[in-house]
Amino acid sequence: MNTLPCYDLFELSLSGPQDGNPFLDVQFSAQFQLGSRTVPCEGFYDGGGIFRLRFMPDRPGEWTYTTRSNSPVLDKQSGAFTCVPARAGVHGPVRVSGRTHFAYDDGAPYFQVGTTCYAWNHQGEKLESQTLATLAGSPFNKLRMCVFPKHYTFNHNEPELHAFERGSDGAFDFTRFNPAFFQHLEQRIAQLGDLGIEADLILFHPYDRWGYATLPFEVDQRYLHYLVARLAAYRNIWWSFANEWDLMTKSMADWDSYLKLVQQLDPVQHLRSVHNCRVLYDHGKPWVTHVSYQTIATSPDIAPVGELLRQYGKPVVVDETCYEGNIPNRWGNITPQEMVRRFWDATALGGTCGHGETYLHPEDILWWSKGGVLHGQSPARLAFYRQLMENHAPGGLDPVKDVLGRNFHAVGRGSDYYLVYFGLHQPARIAYNFPEGHRYRLEVVDTWQMSVTPLPGVYADSGEIDLPGKPYLALQAIHL
């Protein structure tokens, strides 16, 4: 019997009918079973008479399967494989942990440090390979990216592939998908997975000149069926239903139906979110797993993170907080210091943040849209940030009050670890008030210079601490 490591992708390929329109005419699915547990899984047509089923086993043991189809040649095909323990370093899909944090399926901690490259997968082999090489040396473990190409400032080039086949008149045939487009997409998703990077896949967006943003409802439904069938078995998928959903013309009922459909179809139950421009989707709805939030470009304040945590009781990711860069758009020219500040501030409020970069380029190759290479100063500081967080609080931090530095944002991990961040402020002295009977060592973290300086002595009970009195500092208390 064949063996497959846990969380790897099982694929069954069968030859089937090519006459008519296989995308519409052929239903193909399977039931996978482990003991008394049964998991339904949709199949898909991959062109050339080939039908595929993909499945991600999440527990070791002997899995069996039986197909179902309205085509006799695809119906009642059965088989089995043995799922063995996962390969070293493979932990499965990311889940919500507790109420407001993330962890991998096997319980290993996951601390989100994301970036945005909206259309990197539509740029051709040379630039896409360069983007992957850059990501391999970066601190990022999540990448926001679009399924469909993007038409927007600094991004007007025509993609090599489109999601639908074209008819003899050159117009898209919305009843026939282009398998080559999706094969390319899943290749890039798999390559991100090999780098340990989650693909936060944006399913819809308004920046369009090809008609993807205004597809009829029934085409959107078929597209989501097809996408889930093809991609759900990849462990590193997050479903982001929109970039700036409130700029699109779809109704609230449409959005709700799309999220519920994917929730129903996805056997893995990957994370699901909706990203805003000005109006937030109701993240309290049961089919939303976490908050994806965009700050307002005119304000440096990300204090709504705390409000969103209290309101929804779900993880909050500030996926878009303006971009380090120098383009004319106000949202794309914050300093690297400000980018780093927003990461630390989001963390000190109990959430996490996302990076982006928009430096002018003679060929309009901006990281935020096309990828390529990073030019800014924030990624090195974010690597320092990620290492410190993973060393001390890989499972996430929760807001605390009046333990370190009253009136500053502070978080902790039980009574084992506390962190306060001062941002633009530069106090030379703050108060502390530790739980009775606990002793701590204190360290000053310079988030820009990337240094950690221990303070002499051991601290307990309450008192005051002298600090260097400069901006962009944090203070961490580590239980002894």
Sequence and secondary structure as in RCSB ss.txt:
>XXXX:A:sequence
MNTLPCYDLFELSLSGPQDGNPFLDVQFSAQFQLGSRTVPCEGFYDGGGIFRLRFMPDRPGEWTYTTRSNSPVLD
KQSGAFTCVPARAGVHGPVRVSGRTHFAYDDGAPYFQVGTTCYAWNHQGEKLESQTLATLAGSPFNKLRMCVFPK
HYTFNHNEPELHAFERGSDGAFDFTRFNPAFFQHLEQRIAQLGDLGIEADLILFHPYDRWGYATLPFEVDQRYLH
YLVARLAAYRNIWWSFANEWDLMTKSMADWDSYLKLVQQLDPVQHLRSVHNCRVLYDHGKPWVTHVSYQTIATSP
DIAPVGELLRQYGKPVVVDETCYEGNIPNRWGNITPQEMVRRFWDATALGGTCGHGETYLHPEDILWWSKGGVLH
GQSPARLAFYRQLMENHAPGGLDPVKDVLGRNFHAVGRGSDYYLVYFGLHQPARIAYNFPEGHRYRLEVVDTWQM
SVTPLPGVYADSGEIDLPGKPYLALQAIHL
>XXXX:A:secstr
  EEETTS EEEEEE   SS HHHH  EEEEEEETTEEEEEEEEE STTEEEEEE   S EEEEEEEEESSTTTT
T EEEEEEE   TT   SEEEETTTEEEETTS B    EEE TTGGGS HHHHHHHHHHHHTSS SEEEEESS  
 BTTB    S  SEEE TTS EEEEEE HHHHHHHHHHHHHHHHTT EEEEE   S  SSSGGG  HHHHHHHHH
HHHHHHTTSTTEEEE  SSGGGS   HHHHHHHHHHHHHH SS   EE   SSS   TTSTT  SEEEE  TT  
  THHHHHHHHH S EEEEES  EE  SSGGG B HHHHHHHHHHHHHTT EEEE EE   TT   HHHH     
SSHHHHHHHHHHHHHHH TT  EE  SSBSTTS EEEETTTEEEEE TT   SEEEEE  TT EEEEEEEETTTT
EEEE SS EESEEEEE    SSEEEEEEE 
